[in-house]
């Protein structure tokens, strides 16, 4: 489909923004070489290249393994931020149920650059526990939540994220295959954890649900004890976001004309 910029009916009057928008719209259909981008947009080749490279600088556009232009991770992050209120509102009850079921502290992490932030938590009320306060900043190089937040990244970001990490590409392959991650004394000596991904309505991993506690209680194979429960909690949050997105879509979709 050719998306001629000159024929756009919804022009904002700001030419460079309209041209950037049509580049992003063209990439919505899938990866494109520069020639394909020119054909799809109707833009001059130098203009299409300049806009695509500028959008790549701001991570709104990226490159795949073949060097083709694709939609970039910043779009996912912005979409995730738009749904953050719904995610946090649903997180409290889900983390509380996880804590009560596993008798361990539960957390929700989101990635922010080269770090991960605890955005919600439900602590074990007494006894030995792994307490991570809301707002705490942790490394993306260790821990089961870091594994989950990195495992489904695009290849170049995954490769960069592995540099200096305590886990390997093989371990992350296992995370993708199982759908959950575990760690033992990886982030902190004597602490074990299990994490699972929360996904946006488009399927991108936007957060990680975790439970963590002392190795003596959680064991050196914490996934055997708690993976199913943690995955169920993460899936619950994914379902909440999907329902909210479906409801929002139904509210903005005009009714079908009567025959």
Secondary structure, 3 states (H helix, E strand, C coil): CCCCHHHCCCCCCCHHHHHHHHHHHHHCCCCECHHHHHHHHCCCHHHHHHHHHHHHHCCCEEECCCCCEEECHHHHHHHHHHCHHHHHHHHHHHHHHHHHHHCCEEEEEEEECCEEEEEEEECCCCCCCCCCCCCCEEECCCCHHHHHHHHCCCHHHHHHHHCCCCCCHHHHHHHHHHCEEEEECCCCCCEEEEEEEEECCCCCEEEEEEEEEEHHHHCCCHHHHHHHHHHHHHHHHHHHHHHHHHHHHHHHCCCCCCC
